[in-house]
Amino acid sequence: MKIAVFSIILAALIGSLSFGQTTGGFGQQARDMTTEEFFLHNTVRIMVINEMIRSDNRDGKMLALENINEAISLGITGEEIINALGYLSSEGIRNTTRGANGLVINNFPDVRRISARTLSRLPAREVNDVLLQLLLDENEPMVIQEVIRSIGVINLPDDGTTMDAIVFAVQRLDRNNPDNLVAVAAIDTLGTLAQSNNLYFHPGANSLLVRISEGIYTNSVKERARAELIFWRTQSVHR
C-alpha cells in the first residue's frame, strides 16, 4: 500500500514538471528546470526510492530498481543511490525478513543480480567495496556472475585485493557447484584486472585459471581458461 502511495507521489511530481507535454521528454524537462525545481525533484525521488527498497515484496524492490536506473540516467549518482543499491544487493542475505515459521521470505536473487549490474554504472571506490562484500556473502551463481562482471566494468586500480576476492568466490563455488557462466565472468574480469594493474603474476588468479582449465566445466570454458593462461605467461615473460 505504501509503495502505491509513493508511486502516485512520484507520478504527480513528474506531472507537475510537465512531463510529456513537449516532444523533448523528461530528459529535456529536467534540463529546463530551475536549480530549485531540480533539487526538489531529486529529493522527492530519493525519498520514494528509499521507501520502495524497504517494501516487503519483490515487486516493490524491482520498481525501486527501475527508479534508481532512471535516476542514474538523469545524473543522480550520489551516496543515496549507492546506499540504496547496497541495500538491495544484500536483500535476503544481510537484510532479512522472516515469516511466522522463521524462514526468510525476502530472498530475491534476481533483485540482487540487477542491483549488482546497476552498481557497474557508478564507477567509484565505494561501489567496488560493496561488490567485494557481495562476493563474500553471496551463494547464488547468477548473482556472483553479475558481481564479477560489474567489477570488471568498473575496473578500478587493484593491488591484488579485488582479484583475491574473485578467486575466493569462484573457488568456493567450484568445490560444490561449479558454474560455467561464473567461470567465464571470472576469466574475463581477471584478465581485465591483470592487464590494467600488471598482475599477471597473481598466484591465486593463476591457480584459479589452472583449476578452471582442468575442472568440471564445458570444453569451451576450459579452453578459454587455457588460452588466458598462455597469454598471461607470455605477458609475464615480456615484463
FENHU-V883665 format. One record per residue. N is the residue number from 1. D_FIRST is the distance of its C-alpha to the first C-alpha in Angstrom with 2 decimals. Layout:
n->{N:N}
d_first->{D_FIRST:D_FIRST}
//
This chain:
n->{1:2:3:4:5:6:7:8:9:10:11:12:13:14:15:16:17:18:19:20:21:22:23:24:25:26:27:28:29:30:31:32:33:34:35:36:37:38:39:40:41:42:43:44:45:46:47:48:49:50:51:52:53:54:55:56:57:58:59:60:61:62:63:64:65:66:67:68:69:70:71:72:73:74:75:76:77:78:79:80:81:82:83:84:85:86:87:88:89:90:91:92:93:94:95:96:97:98:99:100:101:102:103:104:105:106:107:108:109:110:111:112:113:114:115:116:117:118:119:120:121:122:123:124:125:126:127:128:129:130:131:132:133:134:135:136:137:138:139:140:141:142:143:144:145:146:147:148:149:150:151:152:153:154:155:156:157:158:159:160:161:162:163:164:165:166:167:168:169:170:171:172:173:174:175:176:177:178:179:180:181:182:183:184:185:186:187:188:189:190:191:192:193:194:195:196:197:198:199:200:201:202:203:204:205:206:207:208:209:210:211:212:213:214:215:216:217:218:219:220:221:222:223:224:225:226:227:228:229:230:231:232:233:234:235:236:237:238:239}
d_first->{0.00:3.80:5.41:5.24:6.43:8.82:9.95:10.90:12.70:14.51:15.49:16.76:18.69:20.27:21.12:22.76:24.91:26.21:24.88:26.70:29.15:31.95:33.17:32.71:29.00:26.58:29.06:31.69:29.46:28.65:32.40:33.05:30.77:32.48:32.11:29.99:27.60:27.34:26.72:23.96:22.28:22.61:21.39:18.08:17.79:18.44:15.87:13.14:14.74:14.97:11.29:10.76:13.71:12.45:9.48:10.54:11.01:13.67:12.01:10.08:13.52:15.41:13.61:14.57:18.05:18.32:17.67:20.08:22.71:22.46:22.87:25.88:27.38:27.27:29.12:26.43:27.72:27.83:27.17:23.42:23.12:25.49:23.64:20.29:22.21:24.03:20.91:19.63:23.19:23.34:20.17:21.34:24.70:24.64:20.91:20.42:17.95:19.75:18.99:20.93:23.92:24.09:23.49:21.53:18.35:17.43:20.76:20.04:23.48:22.54:20.11:23.03:25.48:23.81:23.33:27.04:28.03:26.17:27.91:31.17:30.37:30.81:34.40:34.70:36.16:32.91:31.29:34.28:33.92:30.31:31.60:34.51:32.34:30.36:33.72:34.46:31.17:30.30:31.66:30.24:32.94:30.72:29.03:32.43:33.89:31.34:31.84:35.59:35.47:33.38:36.01:38.66:36.99:36.71:40.27:40.80:44.21:44.64:47.27:46.57:43.57:41.07:43.43:43.75:40.00:39.99:43.03:41.49:38.32:40.32:42.96:40.46:39.10:42.64:43.75:41.51:39.43:41.18:39.17:40.92:38.16:37.82:41.61:41.83:39.20:41.22:44.49:43.21:41.59:44.49:46.81:44.99:45.05:48.65:49.78:48.02:49.21:52.44:51.21:53.12:54.75:51.50:52.60:49.25:48.27:51.69:51.46:48.06:49.42:52.35:50.09:48.03:51.27:52.56:49.38:47.60:46.26:47.12:50.44:48.91:46.82:49.87:52.01:49.57:49.77:53.57:53.74:51.64:53.95:57.02:55.68:54.85:58.35:59.87:58.00:59.04:62.67:62.56:60.87}
//
